[in-house]
Amino acid sequence: DIQMTQSPSTLSASVGDRVTITCRASQSISSWLAWYQQKPGKAPKLLIYQASSLESGVPSRFSGSGSGAEFTLTISSLQPDDFATYFCQQYNSYPWTFGQGTKVEIK
Amino acid sequence: EVQLLESGGGLVQPGESLILSCAASGFTFNNYAMTWVRQAPGKGLEWVSGISASAYNIYYVDSVTGRFTISRDNSKNTLYLQMNSLRVEDTAVYYCAKNSRGEASAFDIWGQGTMVTVSS
């Protein structure tokens, strides 16, 4: 199985900060990577697919980059609504696997 | 409005069975692969099973293979997860999700989740 490792596990930031989350795969997954946002008690929400494509309706402050085995999710200017947990997920080979999550907290 | 609505969760004892349902609306259900993802309390997300649009291709994570069965009824726009021989470690919120394109694609629509608790 492909292991997905996110860093950091927790991130403290302020409104307006630029935030970057990293996701590393245990082997190359080409660009078959998605990013999701999850708030407490809610279902995940798709932000980015195919490593860098922004899902319809998602604010442009979110962006994704990378290919192969290393990927990043960047929030260009953190907004109050962005405090949440973020997960990466590979869909290159079964079983699809998720990173352990990065919680973005208020500093 | 595109919507997925899960049902069927509950409290069961180890070894018992449960069937989860996911009713889809607002999109052409038989055009899309579908997925089950679970989340244990306070933990991360785990992909459980996926099924192609026609139900021809089916996949499971190893930990549920032989115990869980995914299926779909395209005439009823409904996805199912039959869970047998449940274990304490199957306790989780179970989400159904729509694949955005083919089987190998991100999950663009999620249900609200249904809680499954396995405990004696």
Interface residues (C-beta under 8 A of the other chain):
Chain A: W32 A34 Y36 Q38 K42 A43 P44 K45 L46 Y49 Q50 E55 F87 Q89 Y91 N92 Y94 P95 W96 T97 F98 G99 Q100 G101
Chain B: T35 V37 G44 L45 E46 W47 G50 Y59 Y60 V61 D62 Y95 S100 A104 S105 A106 F107 D108 W110 G111 Q112 G113
